[in-house]
Amino acid sequence: MKLPLIKTLSERFDEDYLLETIEVLEALAEVPTLKDKELEVIGELISNTLGAVEVIGIMRDSNGKKNAKEASSEFMKRVMGSIDQ
């Protein structure tokens, strides 16, 4: 996951747009002629986009008290915490 990308996506796009983008990327991933490297790139894009959706949720749940930078930081702490367990 790339925190700068997640932060940028969460600042520039709304949740519905990002969810639709994920649907498109998932459909692309089903193309049988894709190479492994191409699937890895699509998977990374999906992962970062899902991260942005989570960041938007954190901002929404904070009732505007957290900006994208703070919400991104909180998200990454949660991700790192789940990896450490």
HTML snippet that shows the backbone in 3Dmol.js (N, CA, C, O; Angstrom):
<script src="https://3Dmol.org/build/3Dmol-min.js"></script>
<div id="view" style="width:600px;height:400px;position:relative"></div>
<script>
const pdb = `
ATOM      1  N   MET A   1       0.838  -1.177   0.000  1.00  0.00           N
ATOM      2  CA  MET A   1       0.000   0.000   0.000  1.00  0.00           C
ATOM      3  C   MET A   1       0.886   1.244   0.000  1.00  0.00           C
ATOM      4  O   MET A   1       1.950   1.285   0.618  1.00  0.00           O
ATOM      5  N   LYS A   2       0.415   2.222  -0.698  1.00  0.00           N
ATOM      6  CA  LYS A   2       1.151   3.475  -0.803  1.00  0.00           C
ATOM      7  C   LYS A   2       0.310   4.592  -0.191  1.00  0.00           C
ATOM      8  O   LYS A   2      -0.690   5.025  -0.762  1.00  0.00           O
ATOM      9  N   LEU A   3       0.744   5.048   0.993  1.00  0.00           N
ATOM     10  CA  LEU A   3      -0.004   6.052   1.730  1.00  0.00           C
ATOM     11  C   LEU A   3      -0.243   7.335   0.943  1.00  0.00           C
ATOM     12  O   LEU A   3      -1.352   7.865   1.005  1.00  0.00           O
ATOM     13  N   PRO A   4       0.741   7.869   0.198  1.00  0.00           N
ATOM     14  CA  PRO A   4       0.463   9.094  -0.568  1.00  0.00           C
ATOM     15  C   PRO A   4      -0.649   8.890  -1.605  1.00  0.00           C
ATOM     16  O   PRO A   4      -1.464   9.786  -1.828  1.00  0.00           O
ATOM     17  N   LEU A   5      -0.681   7.726  -2.229  1.00  0.00           N
ATOM     18  CA  LEU A   5      -1.733   7.444  -3.204  1.00  0.00           C
ATOM     19  C   LEU A   5      -3.092   7.347  -2.521  1.00  0.00           C
ATOM     20  O   LEU A   5      -4.077   7.893  -3.020  1.00  0.00           O
ATOM     21  N   ILE A   6      -3.153   6.659  -1.388  1.00  0.00           N
ATOM     22  CA  ILE A   6      -4.405   6.521  -0.637  1.00  0.00           C
ATOM     23  C   ILE A   6      -4.910   7.893  -0.208  1.00  0.00           C
ATOM     24  O   ILE A   6      -6.099   8.185  -0.335  1.00  0.00           O
ATOM     25  N   LYS A   7      -4.018   8.732   0.296  1.00  0.00           N
ATOM     26  CA  LYS A   7      -4.396  10.078   0.736  1.00  0.00           C
ATOM     27  C   LYS A   7      -4.928  10.897  -0.441  1.00  0.00           C
ATOM     28  O   LYS A   7      -5.950  11.571  -0.318  1.00  0.00           O
ATOM     29  N   THR A   8      -4.239  10.837  -1.574  1.00  0.00           N
ATOM     30  CA  THR A   8      -4.675  11.592  -2.753  1.00  0.00           C
ATOM     31  C   THR A   8      -6.043  11.133  -3.234  1.00  0.00           C
ATOM     32  O   THR A   8      -6.914  11.956  -3.517  1.00  0.00           O
ATOM     33  N   LEU A   9      -6.235   9.823  -3.327  1.00  0.00           N
ATOM     34  CA  LEU A   9      -7.537   9.309  -3.769  1.00  0.00           C
ATOM     35  C   LEU A   9      -8.655   9.740  -2.826  1.00  0.00           C
ATOM     36  O   LEU A   9      -9.736  10.123  -3.274  1.00  0.00           O
ATOM     37  N   SER A  10      -8.394   9.679  -1.520  1.00  0.00           N
ATOM     38  CA  SER A  10      -9.437  10.025  -0.549  1.00  0.00           C
ATOM     39  C   SER A  10      -9.746  11.513  -0.549  1.00  0.00           C
ATOM     40  O   SER A  10     -10.850  11.913  -0.179  1.00  0.00           O
ATOM     41  N   GLU A  11      -8.793  12.335  -0.955  1.00  0.00           N
ATOM     42  CA  GLU A  11      -9.031  13.781  -1.042  1.00  0.00           C
ATOM     43  C   GLU A  11      -9.753  14.179  -2.325  1.00  0.00           C
ATOM     44  O   GLU A  11     -10.539  15.127  -2.330  1.00  0.00           O
ATOM     45  N   ARG A  12      -9.490  13.461  -3.404  1.00  0.00           N
ATOM     46  CA  ARG A  12      -9.985  13.894  -4.711  1.00  0.00           C
ATOM     47  C   ARG A  12     -11.315  13.274  -5.129  1.00  0.00           C
ATOM     48  O   ARG A  12     -12.037  13.853  -5.942  1.00  0.00           O
ATOM     49  N   PHE A  13     -11.649  12.101  -4.581  1.00  0.00           N
ATOM     50  CA  PHE A  13     -12.829  11.384  -5.062  1.00  0.00           C
ATOM     51  C   PHE A  13     -13.742  10.993  -3.913  1.00  0.00           C
ATOM     52  O   PHE A  13     -13.305  10.854  -2.770  1.00  0.00           O
ATOM     53  N   ASP A  14     -15.015  10.819  -4.235  1.00  0.00           N
ATOM     54  CA  ASP A  14     -15.943  10.370  -3.194  1.00  0.00           C
ATOM     55  C   ASP A  14     -16.011   8.842  -3.165  1.00  0.00           C
ATOM     56  O   ASP A  14     -15.513   8.157  -4.059  1.00  0.00           O
ATOM     57  N   GLU A  15     -16.632   8.344  -2.128  1.00  0.00           N
ATOM     58  CA  GLU A  15     -16.678   6.904  -1.873  1.00  0.00           C
ATOM     59  C   GLU A  15     -17.351   6.135  -3.008  1.00  0.00           C
ATOM     60  O   GLU A  15     -16.854   5.087  -3.419  1.00  0.00           O
ATOM     61  N   ASP A  16     -18.465   6.638  -3.515  1.00  0.00           N
ATOM     62  CA  ASP A  16     -19.172   5.944  -4.596  1.00  0.00           C
ATOM     63  C   ASP A  16     -18.301   5.811  -5.850  1.00  0.00           C
ATOM     64  O   ASP A  16     -18.273   4.760  -6.490  1.00  0.00           O
ATOM     65  N   TYR A  17     -17.601   6.876  -6.184  1.00  0.00           N
ATOM     66  CA  TYR A  17     -16.722   6.842  -7.355  1.00  0.00           C
ATOM     67  C   TYR A  17     -15.634   5.786  -7.178  1.00  0.00           C
ATOM     68  O   TYR A  17     -15.343   5.021  -8.098  1.00  0.00           O
ATOM     69  N   LEU A  18     -15.044   5.754  -6.004  1.00  0.00           N
ATOM     70  CA  LEU A  18     -13.979   4.789  -5.739  1.00  0.00           C
ATOM     71  C   LEU A  18     -14.507   3.357  -5.771  1.00  0.00           C
ATOM     72  O   LEU A  18     -13.834   2.461  -6.281  1.00  0.00           O
ATOM     73  N   LEU A  19     -15.697   3.134  -5.234  1.00  0.00           N
ATOM     74  CA  LEU A  19     -16.278   1.789  -5.264  1.00  0.00           C
ATOM     75  C   LEU A  19     -16.560   1.343  -6.701  1.00  0.00           C
ATOM     76  O   LEU A  19     -16.370   0.174  -7.038  1.00  0.00           O
ATOM     77  N   GLU A  20     -17.009   2.263  -7.538  1.00  0.00           N
ATOM     78  CA  GLU A  20     -17.229   1.936  -8.947  1.00  0.00           C
ATOM     79  C   GLU A  20     -15.899   1.641  -9.645  1.00  0.00           C
ATOM     80  O   GLU A  20     -15.821   0.753 -10.494  1.00  0.00           O
ATOM     81  N   THR A  21     -14.875   2.376  -9.288  1.00  0.00           N
ATOM     82  CA  THR A  21     -13.542   2.131  -9.844  1.00  0.00           C
ATOM     83  C   THR A  21     -13.057   0.732  -9.474  1.00  0.00           C
ATOM     84  O   THR A  21     -12.478   0.030 -10.302  1.00  0.00           O
ATOM     85  N   ILE A  22     -13.297   0.337  -8.235  1.00  0.00           N
ATOM     86  CA  ILE A  22     -12.912  -1.006  -7.788  1.00  0.00           C
ATOM     87  C   ILE A  22     -13.640  -2.067  -8.603  1.00  0.00           C
ATOM     88  O   ILE A  22     -13.047  -3.079  -8.975  1.00  0.00           O
ATOM     89  N   GLU A  23     -14.915  -1.844  -8.882  1.00  0.00           N
ATOM     90  CA  GLU A  23     -15.683  -2.798  -9.696  1.00  0.00           C
ATOM     91  C   GLU A  23     -15.061  -2.947 -11.082  1.00  0.00           C
ATOM     92  O   GLU A  23     -14.959  -4.057 -11.604  1.00  0.00           O
ATOM     93  N   VAL A  24     -14.648  -1.836 -11.675  1.00  0.00           N
ATOM     94  CA  VAL A  24     -14.024  -1.873 -12.998  1.00  0.00           C
ATOM     95  C   VAL A  24     -12.701  -2.642 -12.929  1.00  0.00           C
ATOM     96  O   VAL A  24     -12.426  -3.487 -13.782  1.00  0.00           O
ATOM     97  N   LEU A  25     -11.894  -2.351 -11.925  1.00  0.00           N
ATOM     98  CA  LEU A  25     -10.609  -3.037 -11.787  1.00  0.00           C
ATOM     99  C   LEU A  25     -10.798  -4.536 -11.558  1.00  0.00           C
ATOM    100  O   LEU A  25     -10.042  -5.349 -12.089  1.00  0.00           O
ATOM    101  N   GLU A  26     -11.808  -4.899 -10.768  1.00  0.00           N
ATOM    102  CA  GLU A  26     -12.080  -6.324 -10.543  1.00  0.00           C
ATOM    103  C   GLU A  26     -12.499  -7.008 -11.838  1.00  0.00           C
ATOM    104  O   GLU A  26     -12.112  -8.148 -12.094  1.00  0.00           O
ATOM    105  N   ALA A  27     -13.282  -6.319 -12.650  1.00  0.00           N
ATOM    106  CA  ALA A  27     -13.687  -6.889 -13.943  1.00  0.00           C
ATOM    107  C   ALA A  27     -12.474  -7.060 -14.852  1.00  0.00           C
ATOM    108  O   ALA A  27     -12.356  -8.066 -15.550  1.00  0.00           O
ATOM    109  N   LEU A  28     -11.582  -6.086 -14.845  1.00  0.00           N
ATOM    110  CA  LEU A  28     -10.363  -6.198 -15.649  1.00  0.00           C
ATOM    111  C   LEU A  28      -9.502  -7.374 -15.195  1.00  0.00           C
ATOM    112  O   LEU A  28      -8.883  -8.047 -16.020  1.00  0.00           O
ATOM    113  N   ALA A  29      -9.463  -7.618 -13.908  1.00  0.00           N
ATOM    114  CA  ALA A  29      -8.642  -8.705 -13.366  1.00  0.00           C
ATOM    115  C   ALA A  29      -9.121 -10.070 -13.822  1.00  0.00           C
ATOM    116  O   ALA A  29      -8.373 -11.044 -13.743  1.00  0.00           O
ATOM    117  N   GLU A  30     -10.346 -10.159 -14.294  1.00  0.00           N
ATOM    118  CA  GLU A  30     -10.906 -11.434 -14.750  1.00  0.00           C
ATOM    119  C   GLU A  30     -10.562 -11.759 -16.207  1.00  0.00           C
ATOM    120  O   GLU A  30     -10.876 -12.846 -16.694  1.00  0.00           O
ATOM    121  N   VAL A  31      -9.920 -10.822 -16.897  1.00  0.00           N
ATOM    122  CA  VAL A  31      -9.540 -11.065 -18.288  1.00  0.00           C
ATOM    123  C   VAL A  31      -8.496 -12.185 -18.305  1.00  0.00           C
ATOM    124  O   VAL A  31      -7.444 -12.066 -17.676  1.00  0.00           O
ATOM    125  N   PRO A  32      -8.788 -13.266 -19.023  1.00  0.00           N
ATOM    126  CA  PRO A  32      -7.907 -14.440 -18.951  1.00  0.00           C
ATOM    127  C   PRO A  32      -6.518 -14.263 -19.572  1.00  0.00           C
ATOM    128  O   PRO A  32      -5.613 -15.039 -19.266  1.00  0.00           O
ATOM    129  N   THR A  33      -6.335 -13.284 -20.416  1.00  0.00           N
ATOM    130  CA  THR A  33      -5.048 -13.136 -21.098  1.00  0.00           C
ATOM    131  C   THR A  33      -4.055 -12.248 -20.348  1.00  0.00           C
ATOM    132  O   THR A  33      -2.951 -12.014 -20.838  1.00  0.00           O
ATOM    133  N   LEU A  34      -4.425 -11.756 -19.182  1.00  0.00           N
ATOM    134  CA  LEU A  34      -3.511 -10.904 -18.426  1.00  0.00           C
ATOM    135  C   LEU A  34      -2.335 -11.698 -17.884  1.00  0.00           C
ATOM    136  O   LEU A  34      -2.474 -12.856 -17.491  1.00  0.00           O
ATOM    137  N   LYS A  35      -1.196 -11.065 -17.871  1.00  0.00           N
ATOM    138  CA  LYS A  35       0.008 -11.679 -17.311  1.00  0.00           C
ATOM    139  C   LYS A  35       0.038 -11.458 -15.800  1.00  0.00           C
ATOM    140  O   LYS A  35      -0.673 -10.599 -15.277  1.00  0.00           O
ATOM    141  N   ASP A  36       0.853 -12.227 -15.114  1.00  0.00           N
ATOM    142  CA  ASP A  36       0.950 -12.127 -13.657  1.00  0.00           C
ATOM    143  C   ASP A  36       1.301 -10.718 -13.196  1.00  0.00           C
ATOM    144  O   ASP A  36       0.718 -10.217 -12.234  1.00  0.00           O
ATOM    145  N   LYS A  37       2.240 -10.081 -13.866  1.00  0.00           N
ATOM    146  CA  LYS A  37       2.653  -8.728 -13.489  1.00  0.00           C
ATOM    147  C   LYS A  37       1.494  -7.753 -13.622  1.00  0.00           C
ATOM    148  O   LYS A  37       1.326  -6.872 -12.779  1.00  0.00           O
ATOM    149  N   GLU A  38       0.694  -7.901 -14.671  1.00  0.00           N
ATOM    150  CA  GLU A  38      -0.464  -7.027 -14.867  1.00  0.00           C
ATOM    151  C   GLU A  38      -1.500  -7.247 -13.760  1.00  0.00           C
ATOM    152  O   GLU A  38      -2.108  -6.294 -13.273  1.00  0.00           O
ATOM    153  N   LEU A  39      -1.692  -8.502 -13.370  1.00  0.00           N
ATOM    154  CA  LEU A  39      -2.613  -8.804 -12.272  1.00  0.00           C
ATOM    155  C   LEU A  39      -2.108  -8.211 -10.960  1.00  0.00           C
ATOM    156  O   LEU A  39      -2.901  -7.736 -10.147  1.00  0.00           O
ATOM    157  N   GLU A  40      -0.805  -8.237 -10.753  1.00  0.00           N
ATOM    158  CA  GLU A  40      -0.226  -7.638  -9.543  1.00  0.00           C
ATOM    159  C   GLU A  40      -0.504  -6.142  -9.494  1.00  0.00           C
ATOM    160  O   GLU A  40      -0.845  -5.605  -8.440  1.00  0.00           O
ATOM    161  N   VAL A  41      -0.361  -5.471 -10.630  1.00  0.00           N
ATOM    162  CA  VAL A  41      -0.605  -4.031 -10.690  1.00  0.00           C
ATOM    163  C   VAL A  41      -2.072  -3.737 -10.405  1.00  0.00           C
ATOM    164  O   VAL A  41      -2.383  -2.832  -9.631  1.00  0.00           O
ATOM    165  N   ILE A  42      -2.966  -4.485 -11.015  1.00  0.00           N
ATOM    166  CA  ILE A  42      -4.399  -4.299 -10.769  1.00  0.00           C
ATOM    167  C   ILE A  42      -4.712  -4.553  -9.301  1.00  0.00           C
ATOM    168  O   ILE A  42      -5.477  -3.807  -8.690  1.00  0.00           O
ATOM    169  N   GLY A  43      -4.127  -5.593  -8.737  1.00  0.00           N
ATOM    170  CA  GLY A  43      -4.351  -5.897  -7.318  1.00  0.00           C
ATOM    171  C   GLY A  43      -3.871  -4.775  -6.420  1.00  0.00           C
ATOM    172  O   GLY A  43      -4.534  -4.441  -5.437  1.00  0.00           O
ATOM    173  N   GLU A  44      -2.734  -4.192  -6.741  1.00  0.00           N
ATOM    174  CA  GLU A  44      -2.211  -3.071  -5.954  1.00  0.00           C
ATOM    175  C   GLU A  44      -3.129  -1.853  -6.078  1.00  0.00           C
ATOM    176  O   GLU A  44      -3.363  -1.148  -5.096  1.00  0.00           O
ATOM    177  N   LEU A  45      -3.645  -1.608  -7.276  1.00  0.00           N
ATOM    178  CA  LEU A  45      -4.585  -0.495  -7.460  1.00  0.00           C
ATOM    179  C   LEU A  45      -5.861  -0.724  -6.658  1.00  0.00           C
ATOM    180  O   LEU A  45      -6.383   0.205  -6.041  1.00  0.00           O
ATOM    181  N   ILE A  46      -6.359  -1.945  -6.664  1.00  0.00           N
ATOM    182  CA  ILE A  46      -7.555  -2.266  -5.881  1.00  0.00           C
ATOM    183  C   ILE A  46      -7.275  -2.054  -4.400  1.00  0.00           C
ATOM    184  O   ILE A  46      -8.087  -1.457  -3.693  1.00  0.00           O
ATOM    185  N   SER A  47      -6.143  -2.535  -3.930  1.00  0.00           N
ATOM    186  CA  SER A  47      -5.776  -2.406  -2.528  1.00  0.00           C
ATOM    187  C   SER A  47      -5.694  -0.939  -2.096  1.00  0.00           C
ATOM    188  O   SER A  47      -6.216  -0.570  -1.044  1.00  0.00           O
ATOM    189  N   ASN A  48      -5.051  -0.118  -2.893  1.00  0.00           N
ATOM    190  CA  ASN A  48      -4.937   1.303  -2.561  1.00  0.00           C
ATOM    191  C   ASN A  48      -6.285   2.010  -2.620  1.00  0.00           C
ATOM    192  O   ASN A  48      -6.568   2.882  -1.798  1.00  0.00           O
ATOM    193  N   THR A  49      -7.104   1.643  -3.573  1.00  0.00           N
ATOM    194  CA  THR A  49      -8.425   2.258  -3.697  1.00  0.00           C
ATOM    195  C   THR A  49      -9.312   1.861  -2.518  1.00  0.00           C
ATOM    196  O   THR A  49     -10.050   2.692  -1.987  1.00  0.00           O
ATOM    197  N   LEU A  50      -9.242   0.595  -2.109  1.00  0.00           N
ATOM    198  CA  LEU A  50      -9.979   0.164  -0.920  1.00  0.00           C
ATOM    199  C   LEU A  50      -9.483   0.900   0.323  1.00  0.00           C
ATOM    200  O   LEU A  50     -10.270   1.249   1.203  1.00  0.00           O
ATOM    201  N   GLY A  51      -8.182   1.132   0.386  1.00  0.00           N
ATOM    202  CA  GLY A  51      -7.630   1.915   1.490  1.00  0.00           C
ATOM    203  C   GLY A  51      -8.207   3.321   1.516  1.00  0.00           C
ATOM    204  O   GLY A  51      -8.526   3.845   2.583  1.00  0.00           O
ATOM    205  N   ALA A  52      -8.343   3.931   0.348  1.00  0.00           N
ATOM    206  CA  ALA A  52      -8.925   5.272   0.266  1.00  0.00           C
ATOM    207  C   ALA A  52     -10.376   5.270   0.730  1.00  0.00           C
ATOM    208  O   ALA A  52     -10.821   6.213   1.384  1.00  0.00           O
ATOM    209  N   VAL A  53     -11.112   4.222   0.396  1.00  0.00           N
ATOM    210  CA  VAL A  53     -12.501   4.103   0.866  1.00  0.00           C
ATOM    211  C   VAL A  53     -12.529   4.043   2.393  1.00  0.00           C
ATOM    212  O   VAL A  53     -13.379   4.667   3.028  1.00  0.00           O
ATOM    213  N   GLU A  54     -11.599   3.293   2.976  1.00  0.00           N
ATOM    214  CA  GLU A  54     -11.504   3.208   4.440  1.00  0.00           C
ATOM    215  C   GLU A  54     -11.167   4.562   5.052  1.00  0.00           C
ATOM    216  O   GLU A  54     -11.726   4.937   6.083  1.00  0.00           O
ATOM    217  N   VAL A  55     -10.259   5.291   4.424  1.00  0.00           N
ATOM    218  CA  VAL A  55      -9.878   6.615   4.922  1.00  0.00           C
ATOM    219  C   VAL A  55     -11.078   7.557   4.886  1.00  0.00           C
ATOM    220  O   VAL A  55     -11.305   8.315   5.829  1.00  0.00           O
ATOM    221  N   ILE A  56     -11.835   7.509   3.813  1.00  0.00           N
ATOM    222  CA  ILE A  56     -13.046   8.331   3.720  1.00  0.00           C
ATOM    223  C   ILE A  56     -14.005   7.972   4.851  1.00  0.00           C
ATOM    224  O   ILE A  56     -14.619   8.853   5.452  1.00  0.00           O
ATOM    225  N   GLY A  57     -14.131   6.679   5.138  1.00  0.00           N
ATOM    226  CA  GLY A  57     -14.989   6.238   6.244  1.00  0.00           C
ATOM    227  C   GLY A  57     -14.508   6.767   7.583  1.00  0.00           C
ATOM    228  O   GLY A  57     -15.322   7.164   8.418  1.00  0.00           O
ATOM    229  N   ILE A  58     -13.203   6.780   7.800  1.00  0.00           N
ATOM    230  CA  ILE A  58     -12.648   7.317   9.054  1.00  0.00           C
ATOM    231  C   ILE A  58     -12.963   8.811   9.167  1.00  0.00           C
ATOM    232  O   ILE A  58     -13.341   9.290  10.235  1.00  0.00           O
ATOM    233  N   MET A  59     -12.805   9.538   8.067  1.00  0.00           N
ATOM    234  CA  MET A  59     -13.119  10.972   8.085  1.00  0.00           C
ATOM    235  C   MET A  59     -14.601  11.195   8.371  1.00  0.00           C
ATOM    236  O   MET A  59     -14.963  12.068   9.159  1.00  0.00           O
ATOM    237  N   ARG A  60     -15.445  10.410   7.734  1.00  0.00           N
ATOM    238  CA  ARG A  60     -16.884  10.535   7.931  1.00  0.00           C
ATOM    239  C   ARG A  60     -17.261  10.220   9.382  1.00  0.00           C
ATOM    240  O   ARG A  60     -18.048  10.939   9.997  1.00  0.00           O
ATOM    241  N   ASP A  61     -16.693   9.141   9.918  1.00  0.00           N
ATOM    242  CA  ASP A  61     -17.018   8.733  11.283  1.00  0.00           C
ATOM    243  C   ASP A  61     -16.514   9.724  12.336  1.00  0.00           C
ATOM    244  O   ASP A  61     -17.026   9.756  13.455  1.00  0.00           O
ATOM    245  N   SER A  62     -15.522  10.523  11.979  1.00  0.00           N
ATOM    246  CA  SER A  62     -15.004  11.520  12.924  1.00  0.00           C
ATOM    247  C   SER A  62     -15.816  12.818  12.876  1.00  0.00           C
ATOM    248  O   SER A  62     -15.486  13.782  13.566  1.00  0.00           O
ATOM    249  N   ASN A  63     -16.854  12.843  12.079  1.00  0.00           N
ATOM    250  CA  ASN A  63     -17.705  14.033  11.926  1.00  0.00           C
ATOM    251  C   ASN A  63     -16.901  15.271  11.536  1.00  0.00           C
ATOM    252  O   ASN A  63     -17.120  16.363  12.061  1.00  0.00           O
ATOM    253  N   GLY A  64     -15.972  15.077  10.608  1.00  0.00           N
ATOM    254  CA  GLY A  64     -15.191  16.198  10.105  1.00  0.00           C
ATOM    255  C   GLY A  64     -14.041  16.623  10.989  1.00  0.00           C
ATOM    256  O   GLY A  64     -13.384  17.623  10.699  1.00  0.00           O
ATOM    257  N   LYS A  65     -13.779  15.892  12.060  1.00  0.00           N
ATOM    258  CA  LYS A  65     -12.689  16.264  12.972  1.00  0.00           C
ATOM    259  C   LYS A  65     -11.324  15.832  12.442  1.00  0.00           C
ATOM    260  O   LYS A  65     -10.297  16.358  12.870  1.00  0.00           O
ATOM    261  N   LYS A  66     -11.309  14.869  11.507  1.00  0.00           N
ATOM    262  CA  LYS A  66     -10.046  14.385  10.955  1.00  0.00           C
ATOM    263  C   LYS A  66      -9.991  14.702   9.468  1.00  0.00           C
ATOM    264  O   LYS A  66     -10.952  14.476   8.732  1.00  0.00           O
ATOM    265  N   ASN A  67      -8.838  15.236   9.036  1.00  0.00           N
ATOM    266  CA  ASN A  67      -8.644  15.480   7.615  1.00  0.00           C
ATOM    267  C   ASN A  67      -8.058  14.222   6.976  1.00  0.00           C
ATOM    268  O   ASN A  67      -7.846  13.215   7.652  1.00  0.00           O
ATOM    269  N   ALA A  68      -7.800  14.289   5.683  1.00  0.00           N
ATOM    270  CA  ALA A  68      -7.308  13.107   4.958  1.00  0.00           C
ATOM    271  C   ALA A  68      -5.963  12.634   5.497  1.00  0.00           C
ATOM    272  O   ALA A  68      -5.708  11.432   5.570  1.00  0.00           O
ATOM    273  N   LYS A  69      -5.112  13.567   5.870  1.00  0.00           N
ATOM    274  CA  LYS A  69      -3.790  13.189   6.387  1.00  0.00           C
ATOM    275  C   LYS A  69      -3.930  12.423   7.708  1.00  0.00           C
ATOM    276  O   LYS A  69      -3.303  11.380   7.891  1.00  0.00           O
ATOM    277  N   GLU A  70      -4.746  12.937   8.618  1.00  0.00           N
ATOM    278  CA  GLU A  70      -4.938  12.280   9.911  1.00  0.00           C
ATOM    279  C   GLU A  70      -5.627  10.930   9.750  1.00  0.00           C
ATOM    280  O   GLU A  70      -5.250   9.949  10.391  1.00  0.00           O
ATOM    281  N   ALA A  71      -6.635  10.890   8.892  1.00  0.00           N
ATOM    282  CA  ALA A  71      -7.356   9.641   8.666  1.00  0.00           C
ATOM    283  C   ALA A  71      -6.460   8.607   7.986  1.00  0.00           C
ATOM    284  O   ALA A  71      -6.541   7.419   8.299  1.00  0.00           O
ATOM    285  N   SER A  72      -5.612   9.047   7.065  1.00  0.00           N
ATOM    286  CA  SER A  72      -4.673   8.132   6.399  1.00  0.00           C
ATOM    287  C   SER A  72      -3.693   7.546   7.401  1.00  0.00           C
ATOM    288  O   SER A  72      -3.383   6.355   7.361  1.00  0.00           O
ATOM    289  N   SER A  73      -3.212   8.387   8.292  1.00  0.00           N
ATOM    290  CA  SER A  73      -2.278   7.938   9.324  1.00  0.00           C
ATOM    291  C   SER A  73      -2.946   6.910  10.240  1.00  0.00           C
ATOM    292  O   SER A  73      -2.348   5.886  10.568  1.00  0.00           O
ATOM    293  N   GLU A  74      -4.176   7.182  10.648  1.00  0.00           N
ATOM    294  CA  GLU A  74      -4.913   6.233  11.488  1.00  0.00           C
ATOM    295  C   GLU A  74      -5.128   4.905  10.761  1.00  0.00           C
ATOM    296  O   GLU A  74      -4.988   3.836  11.355  1.00  0.00           O
ATOM    297  N   PHE A  75      -5.463   4.980   9.492  1.00  0.00           N
ATOM    298  CA  PHE A  75      -5.663   3.767   8.699  1.00  0.00           C
ATOM    299  C   PHE A  75      -4.389   2.935   8.640  1.00  0.00           C
ATOM    300  O   PHE A  75      -4.427   1.723   8.853  1.00  0.00           O
ATOM    301  N   MET A  76      -3.269   3.575   8.352  1.00  0.00           N
ATOM    302  CA  MET A  76      -2.007   2.837   8.250  1.00  0.00           C
ATOM    303  C   MET A  76      -1.595   2.237   9.588  1.00  0.00           C
ATOM    304  O   MET A  76      -1.022   1.147   9.624  1.00  0.00           O
ATOM    305  N   LYS A  77      -1.876   2.928  10.688  1.00  0.00           N
ATOM    306  CA  LYS A  77      -1.591   2.356  12.005  1.00  0.00           C
ATOM    307  C   LYS A  77      -2.407   1.087  12.224  1.00  0.00           C
ATOM    308  O   LYS A  77      -1.906   0.104  12.771  1.00  0.00           O
ATOM    309  N   ARG A  78      -3.671   1.115  11.792  1.00  0.00           N
ATOM    310  CA  ARG A  78      -4.521  -0.081  11.915  1.00  0.00           C
ATOM    311  C   ARG A  78      -3.976  -1.209  11.056  1.00  0.00           C
ATOM    312  O   ARG A  78      -3.928  -2.357  11.498  1.00  0.00           O
ATOM    313  N   VAL A  79      -3.569  -0.898   9.846  1.00  0.00           N
ATOM    314  CA  VAL A  79      -3.021  -1.911   8.946  1.00  0.00           C
ATOM    315  C   VAL A  79      -1.753  -2.511   9.543  1.00  0.00           C
ATOM    316  O   VAL A  79      -1.600  -3.732   9.582  1.00  0.00           O
ATOM    317  N   MET A  80      -0.851  -1.661  10.003  1.00  0.00           N
ATOM    318  CA  MET A  80       0.405  -2.151  10.585  1.00  0.00           C
ATOM    319  C   MET A  80       0.133  -2.961  11.848  1.00  0.00           C
ATOM    320  O   MET A  80       0.811  -3.956  12.105  1.00  0.00           O
ATOM    321  N   GLY A  81      -0.854  -2.541  12.638  1.00  0.00           N
ATOM    322  CA  GLY A  81      -1.211  -3.279  13.844  1.00  0.00           C
ATOM    323  C   GLY A  81      -1.739  -4.658  13.528  1.00  0.00           C
ATOM    324  O   GLY A  81      -1.464  -5.610  14.258  1.00  0.00           O
ATOM    325  N   SER A  82      -2.497  -4.782  12.445  1.00  0.00           N
ATOM    326  CA  SER A  82      -3.046  -6.085  12.086  1.00  0.00           C
ATOM    327  C   SER A  82      -1.958  -7.000  11.515  1.00  0.00           C
ATOM    328  O   SER A  82      -2.046  -8.222  11.632  1.00  0.00           O
ATOM    329  N   ILE A  83      -0.947  -6.412  10.906  1.00  0.00           N
ATOM    330  CA  ILE A  83       0.169  -7.207  10.370  1.00  0.00           C
ATOM    331  C   ILE A  83       1.024  -7.740  11.517  1.00  0.00           C
ATOM    332  O   ILE A  83       1.512  -8.868  11.463  1.00  0.00           O
ATOM    333  N   ASP A  84       1.202  -6.923  12.551  1.00  0.00           N
ATOM    334  CA  ASP A  84       2.035  -7.317  13.691  1.00  0.00           C
ATOM    335  C   ASP A  84       1.440  -8.448  14.512  1.00  0.00           C
ATOM    336  O   ASP A  84       2.159  -9.148  15.225  1.00  0.00           O
ATOM    337  N   GLN A  85       0.134  -8.629  14.414  1.00  0.00           N
ATOM    338  CA  GLN A  85      -0.521  -9.661  15.244  1.00  0.00           C
ATOM    339  C   GLN A  85      -0.357 -11.039  14.680  1.00  0.00           C
ATOM    340  O   GLN A  85      -0.849 -12.006  15.262  1.00  0.00           O
TER     341      GLN A  85
END
`;
const viewer = $3Dmol.createViewer("view");
viewer.addModel(pdb, "pdb");
viewer.setStyle({}, {cartoon: {color: "spectrum"}});
viewer.zoomTo();
viewer.render();
</script>
